[in-house]
Amino acid sequence: MTRKQPDKSARSRKAPKRRPSKTGVVEALPSEPVVAPTVETPSAEVVAQPPEPVFDAPDAPARRPLREAIAAREGHSDTLLFRIGAERFAIDLAAVEEAIELPAVHHLPEMPEHLLGVFELRGRLVPIYSPQRVLGVRLAAREAAAVLVLRAGEKRLGLAVDDVDDVLTIDGRSVRRAPIPDNEDSVLLGVVRRGADLIALVDGESLALACLADSLTEAA
């Protein structure tokens, strides 16, 4: 009778080691650590969020035309500073269409003394006026260095000035009003201090109308 030989491969297998537990039950030690399968989750699509709108602070000072801010003694107005001779002035920023270097000026026959001539602006002739009659100040140089382009209704004109400075915000409460009884149509609205300088505040519309009085005009 042939005896069945034991399976050597079965003998070569090592039984898993066992360790006693606290309860006295022998537990098998796994030959390899058990690793939980990694489950890949689809990444969420990143959507760019629009920036949050920025609003002015509710307590921000209100912007007003210069004449209104001075009359109400409240609110702020953005103005453009300019210089004529040794005097400094400020005018409503919204009243100035452009501030440009003095272009070539063409003289007209029999023109009024305060009319310096006309210049070409984008294909149209615009009259340019001296500030002496309307503001009482002469230009420092024989010829102006810059021109403020203003508008009165449908008519455009230029005011000759010596220099154009930066933008200045005027607080209506800080203005000393002009000592004029009837100031409704006056060019001068008041004065304000900026450091050591005293700045005269002028109304843009009244200034333009004063320049255009009994003079040649240019229709836009």
C-alpha positions in Angstrom: 0.0 0.0 0.0 1.4 3.3 -1.1 1.5 6.0 1.6 0.4 9.4 0.6 3.3 11.8 0.9 2.4 15.0 2.8 2.2 18.1 0.8 5.6 19.9 1.2 4.1 23.2 0.0 1.6 23.0 2.8 4.3 22.4 5.4 6.3 25.3 4.0 3.4 27.7 4.6 3.8 29.4 7.9 0.8 29.7 10.1 0.1 33.3 11.1 1.5 34.3 14.4 -0.9 34.6 17.2 -0.8 36.8 20.3 -2.8 36.6 23.5 -5.4 39.2 24.0 -6.4 40.8 27.3 -9.4 38.5 27.3 -7.3 35.4 26.9 -8.4 34.7 23.4 -5.6 34.3 21.0 -5.8 36.7 18.1 -4.1 36.3 14.7 -1.7 39.0 13.7 -2.1 39.9 10.0 1.0 39.2 8.0 0.5 42.6 6.1 -1.1 45.8 7.3 -4.6 46.3 6.1 -4.9 49.5 4.1 -8.2 50.9 3.4 -8.9 51.5 -0.3 -8.5 55.1 -1.5 -11.7 56.4 -3.0 -11.1 59.3 -5.4 -13.8 61.9 -5.2 -14.3 64.3 -8.1 -12.9 67.7 -7.4 -15.5 70.5 -7.3 -15.3 72.9 -10.2 -13.9 76.2 -9.1 -16.2 79.1 -10.1 -14.7 82.6 -10.0 -16.9 84.8 -7.9 -17.5 88.3 -9.2 -16.1 91.1 -7.0 -18.4 92.6 -4.5 -19.6 96.1 -5.6 -18.0 99.0 -3.8 -20.3 101.7 -2.6 -19.6 105.1 -1.2 -19.8 105.3 2.5 -23.3 106.4 3.6 -21.7 109.3 5.6 -19.5 110.5 2.7 -20.0 114.2 2.0 -22.3 115.0 -0.9 -20.9 116.4 -4.1 -22.6 119.7 -5.2 -22.0 122.4 -7.7 -19.7 125.1 -6.3 -22.4 127.8 -6.0 -24.8 125.4 -4.3 -22.2 124.1 -1.8 -21.3 127.7 -0.8 -24.9 128.9 -0.6 -26.0 125.9 1.6 -22.7 125.9 3.5 -22.5 122.1 3.2 -21.4 119.6 0.7 -18.2 119.4 -1.3 -17.4 120.5 -4.8 -14.5 119.5 -7.1 -12.8 122.5 -8.6 -9.9 123.2 -11.0 -7.2 125.6 -9.8 -5.6 128.1 -12.2 -3.4 131.1 -12.0 -3.6 134.5 -13.6 -0.7 136.8 -12.7 0.0 136.4 -9.0 -3.7 135.5 -8.2 -5.1 132.0 -7.8 -8.6 131.0 -8.8 -10.8 127.9 -8.6 -13.7 127.0 -10.9 -16.2 124.1 -11.0 -14.4 121.2 -12.5 -17.6 120.2 -14.4 -17.7 123.7 -16.0 -14.3 123.2 -17.8 -14.5 121.1 -20.9 -10.8 121.1 -21.5 -7.6 122.7 -20.2 -5.1 122.9 -23.0 -1.8 124.7 -23.9 -2.2 127.9 -25.8 -2.6 127.0 -29.5 -2.0 129.4 -32.4 -4.2 132.4 -32.0 -5.6 134.2 -35.1 -6.5 137.9 -34.6 -9.7 139.3 -36.1 -10.2 142.8 -37.5 -11.9 145.3 -35.3 -12.3 142.8 -32.4 -13.0 144.0 -28.9 -10.0 144.6 -26.6 -10.8 141.7 -24.3 -11.1 139.3 -27.2 -7.6 138.0 -28.0 -8.5 136.2 -31.2 -9.7 132.8 -32.2 -8.1 129.4 -32.2 -9.0 126.1 -33.9 -10.2 123.2 -31.8 -11.1 120.0 -33.7 -12.0 121.9 -36.8 -14.0 124.7 -35.2 -12.9 128.3 -34.4 -13.2 129.2 -30.7 -12.9 132.7 -29.4 -10.3 133.3 -26.6 -10.8 136.0 -24.1 -8.5 138.0 -21.7 -9.3 137.5 -18.0 -8.7 141.2 -17.2 -12.3 142.5 -17.9 -14.1 139.7 -16.2 -11.7 138.9 -13.3 -9.8 142.2 -13.0 -6.4 140.5 -13.3 -3.9 140.8 -16.1 -1.9 137.9 -17.5 1.7 137.8 -16.2 3.2 137.1 -19.6 2.4 138.9 -22.8 0.8 135.7 -24.1 -1.1 133.2 -22.1 0.4 129.7 -21.5 -2.9 127.8 -21.3 -6.6 128.1 -22.1 -9.6 126.9 -20.2 -12.4 125.8 -22.6 -15.8 126.8 -21.2 -19.3 126.5 -22.4 -22.3 128.8 -22.1 -25.3 127.1 -23.5 -24.5 126.1 -27.1 -21.5 128.4 -27.3 -17.9 127.5 -26.5 -15.1 129.9 -25.6 -11.6 129.9 -24.2 -10.3 131.9 -21.2 -6.6 132.7 -21.3 -4.7 131.9 -18.1 -1.0 131.8 -17.0 -1.1 128.3 -15.6 -3.4 125.4 -14.7 -2.9 123.6 -11.4 -4.4 120.5 -9.9 -7.9 119.6 -8.7 -9.0 120.9 -5.3 -12.1 119.8 -3.3 -13.8 122.7 -1.7 -15.8 122.3 1.5 -18.8 124.7 1.4 -18.5 125.4 5.1 -14.9 126.7 4.7 -15.7 129.4 2.2 -15.9 133.1 3.0 -18.7 134.4 0.8 -18.1 137.4 -1.4 -19.3 140.6 0.2 -21.7 141.5 -2.6 -25.3 142.2 -1.8 -26.8 140.6 -4.9 -24.5 137.7 -5.7 -26.9 135.6 -7.7 -25.3 136.4 -11.1 -21.8 137.4 -9.8 -18.7 135.7 -11.1 -17.0 135.8 -7.8 -18.5 133.4 -5.2 -16.1 133.7 -2.3 -12.6 132.9 -1.1 -11.0 130.0 0.6 -7.5 129.5 2.1 -5.1 126.8 1.0 -2.1 127.1 3.3 -0.7 130.5 2.7 -2.6 131.1 -0.5 -6.0 132.8 -0.8 -8.0 131.3 -3.6 -10.9 133.1 -5.3 -13.8 130.9 -6.3 -15.6 131.7 -9.5 -18.8 130.4 -11.0 -18.2 128.8 -14.4 -21.4 129.7 -16.1 -21.3 133.3 -14.9 -17.7 133.6 -16.1 -18.5 132.3 -19.5 -21.5 134.6 -19.9 -19.4 137.6 -18.8 -16.8 136.8 -21.4 -19.4 136.5 -24.1 -21.1 139.8 -23.4 -21.3 141.9 -26.6 -18.6 139.7 -28.3 -18.3 137.3 -31.2 -19.2 133.7 -30.2 -18.7 130.3 -31.7 -21.7 127.9 -31.9 -20.8 124.3 -31.1 
